[in-house]
Amino acid sequence: MPMVKTETHIDPFIPRAVARAKFLGGISRTTLRKWEASGVLPPCIRLSQCTQGWRQSTLESFLAAKQRDAQP
């Protein structure tokens, strides 16, 4: 029986501070909380009491949808 190669895709975890700085244009913590509370951002993943964030694919999907909505 031949071995089947499967590709492994790792979807990295992006902490909140990194997401704010690199993915969300440096928005403030207050804006981030407001976006989460109002449902603008998808819910974050809580790894521990102090560590929260999103999968990179989640942030990329959010940004792509935001860009689509902004286009006339």
Backbone as a printed PyTorch tensor [residue, N CA C, xyz], in Angstrom:
tensor([[[  0.8420,  -1.1700,   0.0000],
         [  0.0000,   0.0000,   0.0000],
         [  0.8970,   1.2460,   0.0000]],

        [[  0.7250,   2.1480,  -0.9710],
         [  1.5940,   3.3290,  -1.0470],
         [  1.2950,   4.3260,   0.0680]],

        [[  2.3500,   4.9950,   0.4910],
         [  2.1980,   6.0420,   1.5150],
         [  1.6150,   7.2970,   0.8590]],

        [[  0.6650,   7.8880,   1.4920],
         [  0.0560,   9.1070,   0.9860],
         [  0.6260,  10.2800,   1.7740]],

        [[  1.2170,  11.2210,   1.0540],
         [  1.7570,  12.4040,   1.7160],
         [  0.6290,  13.3890,   1.9710]],

        [[  0.5660,  13.8670,   3.1500],
         [ -0.4140,  14.9000,   3.4700],
         [  0.3420,  16.1500,   3.9070]],

        [[ -0.1530,  17.2710,   3.4670],
         [  0.4560,  18.5250,   3.8760],
         [ -0.0840,  18.9240,   5.2350]],

        [[  0.7850,  19.3940,   6.0530],
         [  0.3870,  19.8690,   7.3680],
         [  0.4200,  21.3830,   7.3530]],

        [[ -0.7140,  21.9690,   7.6550],
         [ -0.7940,  23.4250,   7.7120],
         [ -0.9780,  23.8330,   9.1630]],

        [[ -0.0690,  24.6180,   9.6460],
         [ -0.1590,  25.1020,  11.0200],
         [ -0.7240,  26.5180,  10.9810]],

        [[ -1.8100,  26.7150,  11.6950],
         [ -2.4570,  28.0250,  11.7670],
         [ -2.0200,  28.6710,  13.0810]],

        [[ -1.0410,  29.5760,  13.0260],
         [ -0.4750,  30.1080,  14.2650],
         [ -1.4690,  30.9190,  15.0990]],

        [[ -1.2140,  30.9040,  16.3990],
         [ -1.9760,  31.6930,  17.3550],
         [ -1.3560,  33.0810,  17.4170]],

        [[ -2.1820,  34.1170,  17.3000],
         [ -1.7140,  35.5000,  17.3470],
         [ -2.2610,  36.1520,  18.6180]],

        [[ -1.3870,  36.4960,  19.5760],
         [ -1.8580,  37.1550,  20.8100],
         [ -2.4890,  38.5110,  20.5130]],

        [[ -3.3290,  38.9640,  21.4280],
         [ -4.0720,  40.2180,  21.2430],
         [ -3.1590,  41.4010,  20.9240]],

        [[ -2.0620,  41.5580,  21.6690],
         [ -1.1770,  42.7070,  21.4580],
         [ -0.5690,  42.6830,  20.0560]],

        [[ -0.1820,  41.5120,  19.5870],
         [  0.3940,  41.3780,  18.2440],
         [ -0.6890,  41.6320,  17.2000]],

        [[ -1.8820,  41.1150,  17.4400],
         [ -2.9930,  41.3330,  16.5080],
         [ -3.2920,  42.8230,  16.3750]],

        [[ -3.3160,  43.5300,  17.4940],
         [ -3.5730,  44.9800,  17.4550],
         [ -2.5160,  45.7000,  16.6430]],

        [[ -1.2570,  45.3530,  16.8520],
         [ -0.1590,  46.0680,  16.2120],
         [  0.0100,  45.7090,  14.7400]],

        [[ -0.0400,  44.4280,  14.4160],
         [  0.3140,  44.0060,  13.0580],
         [ -0.8750,  43.7690,  12.1390]],

        [[ -1.9990,  43.3480,  12.6950],
         [ -3.1340,  42.9950,  11.8450],
         [ -4.2330,  44.0550,  11.8460]],

        [[ -4.3750,  44.7770,  12.9430],
         [ -5.5070,  45.6900,  13.0900],
         [ -5.0920,  47.1580,  13.0660]],

        [[ -3.9460,  47.4430,  12.5230],
         [ -3.5320,  48.8270,  12.3020],
         [ -3.2090,  49.6260,  13.5490]],

        [[ -2.8170,  48.9730,  14.6290],
         [ -2.4360,  49.6880,  15.8350],
         [ -3.5930,  50.3080,  16.5970]],

        [[ -4.7790,  49.7140,  16.5050],
         [ -5.9310,  50.2620,  17.2270],
         [ -5.6840,  50.1930,  18.7350]],

        [[ -6.3930,  50.9890,  19.4840],
         [ -6.2240,  51.0140,  20.9330],
         [ -6.8950,  49.8040,  21.5760]],

        [[ -6.5110,  49.5290,  22.8180],
         [ -7.1430,  48.4220,  23.5540],
         [ -8.6310,  48.6900,  23.7460]],

        [[ -8.9790,  49.9670,  23.9470],
         [-10.3910,  50.3240,  24.1250],
         [-11.1900,  50.0040,  22.8630]],

        [[-10.6560,  50.3810,  21.7110],
         [-11.3370,  50.0830,  20.4480],
         [-11.4570,  48.5840,  20.2480]],

        [[-10.3950,  47.8490,  20.5650],
         [-10.4230,  46.3900,  20.4420],
         [-11.5430,  45.8060,  21.3000]],

        [[-11.6470,  46.2620,  22.5380],
         [-12.7170,  45.7680,  23.4210],
         [-14.1010,  46.1180,  22.8890]],

        [[-14.2480,  47.3310,  22.3670],
         [-15.5450,  47.7390,  21.8020],
         [-15.9110,  46.8830,  20.6040]],

        [[-14.9320,  46.6120,  19.7260],
         [-15.1890,  45.7720,  18.5510],
         [-15.5840,  44.3610,  18.9690]],

        [[-14.9330,  43.8360,  20.0080],
         [-15.2770,  42.4880,  20.4870],
         [-16.6810,  42.4820,  21.0940]],

        [[-16.9860,  43.4780,  21.9160],
         [-18.2870,  43.5300,  22.5830],
         [-19.4330,  43.6990,  21.5980]],

        [[-19.1840,  44.4530,  20.5150],
         [-20.2510,  44.7120,  19.5470],
         [-20.3320,  43.6410,  18.4560]],

        [[-19.3860,  42.6960,  18.4650],
         [-19.4230,  41.6300,  17.4690],
         [-18.7200,  41.9620,  16.1670]],

        [[-18.0290,  43.0980,  16.1090],
         [-17.2850,  43.4530,  14.9010],
         [-16.1600,  42.4410,  14.6820]],

        [[-15.4440,  42.1180,  15.7460],
         [-14.3910,  41.1050,  15.6910],
         [-14.9500,  39.7500,  16.1050]],

        [[-14.4370,  38.6720,  15.5300],
         [-14.8520,  37.3490,  15.9980],
         [-14.3490,  37.1210,  17.4250]],

        [[-14.9670,  36.2180,  18.1580],
         [-14.5340,  35.9610,  19.5300],
         [-13.0830,  35.4750,  19.5750]],

        [[-12.3700,  35.8960,  20.5990],
         [-10.9800,  35.4720,  20.7290],
         [-10.9090,  34.1060,  21.4200]],

        [[ -9.7460,  33.4930,  21.3070],
         [ -9.4730,  32.2140,  21.9650],
         [ -8.7530,  32.5300,  23.2620]],

        [[ -9.1610,  31.9140,  24.3380],
         [ -8.5100,  32.1270,  25.6330],
         [ -7.6620,  30.8920,  25.9450]],

        [[ -6.3380,  31.0650,  25.9180],
         [ -5.4420,  29.9640,  26.2510],
         [ -5.2170,  29.8660,  27.7540]],

        [[ -5.2220,  31.0020,  28.4180],
         [ -5.0880,  31.0580,  29.8690],
         [ -5.7300,  32.3550,  30.3320]],

        [[ -5.6740,  32.6260,  31.6120],
         [ -6.2580,  33.8510,  32.1430],
         [ -5.6470,  35.0930,  31.4900]],

        [[ -4.3600,  35.0360,  31.1970],
         [ -3.6580,  36.2030,  30.6630],
         [ -3.3780,  36.1370,  29.1670]],

        [[ -3.6100,  35.0130,  28.5300],
         [ -3.2620,  34.8590,  27.1190],
         [ -4.5090,  34.6440,  26.2800]],

        [[ -4.7940,  35.6390,  25.4430],
         [ -5.9500,  35.5840,  24.5570],
         [ -5.5210,  36.0590,  23.1770]],

        [[ -6.2100,  35.5810,  22.1680],
         [ -5.8850,  36.0030,  20.8140],
         [ -6.7260,  35.2630,  19.7960]],

        [[ -6.2450,  35.2440,  18.5720],
         [ -6.9790,  34.6220,  17.4740],
         [ -6.0320,  33.7620,  16.6510]],

        [[ -6.5820,  32.8550,  15.8750],
         [ -5.8080,  32.1420,  14.8720],
         [ -5.5370,  33.1230,  13.7320]],

        [[ -4.4000,  32.9810,  13.0910],
         [ -4.0320,  33.8810,  12.0090],
         [ -5.0750,  33.8430,  10.8980]],

        [[ -5.5980,  32.6780,  10.5870],
         [ -6.5990,  32.5640,   9.5200],
         [ -7.8760,  33.3340,   9.8630]],

        [[ -8.2330,  33.3810,  11.1310],
         [ -9.4110,  34.1330,  11.5590],
         [ -9.2140,  35.6260,  11.3110]],

        [[ -8.0370,  36.1350,  11.6790],
         [ -7.7480,  37.5590,  11.4570],
         [ -7.6850,  37.8890,   9.9710]],

        [[ -7.0780,  37.0030,   9.1870],
         [ -6.9910,  37.2510,   7.7470],
         [ -8.3770,  37.2580,   7.1070]],

        [[ -9.2500,  36.3560,   7.5330],
         [-10.6230,  36.3310,   7.0150],
         [-11.3740,  37.5960,   7.4060]],

        [[-11.1940,  38.0380,   8.6460],
         [-11.8330,  39.2600,   9.1250],
         [-11.3940,  40.4610,   8.2910]],

        [[-10.0820,  40.5800,   8.0460],
         [ -9.5680,  41.7070,   7.2750],
         [-10.0290,  41.6560,   5.8220]],

        [[-10.0860,  40.4700,   5.2430],
         [-10.5480,  40.3310,   3.8610],
         [-12.0110,  40.7530,   3.7470]],

        [[-12.8360,  40.3410,   4.7070],
         [-14.2530,  40.7190,   4.6970],
         [-14.4100,  42.2240,   4.8950]],

        [[-13.5790,  42.7890,   5.7650],
         [-13.6370,  44.2330,   6.0120],
         [-13.2630,  45.0110,   4.7550]],

        [[-12.2750,  44.5350,   4.0060],
         [-11.8720,  45.2000,   2.7630],
         [-12.9550,  45.0620,   1.6980]],

        [[-13.5890,  43.8940,   1.6160],
         [-14.6840,  43.7070,   0.6560],
         [-15.8340,  44.6570,   0.9600]],

        [[-16.1520,  44.8180,   2.2380],
         [-17.2600,  45.7070,   2.6290],
         [-16.9330,  47.1720,   2.3620]],

        [[-15.6370,  47.5260,   2.4010],
         [-15.2460,  48.9200,   2.2030],
         [-15.2070,  49.3300,   0.7370]],

        [[-15.1280,  48.3590,  -0.1600],
         [-15.0710,  48.6830,  -1.5830],
         [-16.4540,  49.0850,  -2.0970]],

        [[-16.4760,  50.1350,  -2.9590],
         [-17.7820,  50.5920,  -3.4810],
         [-18.3740,  49.6350,  -4.4960]]])
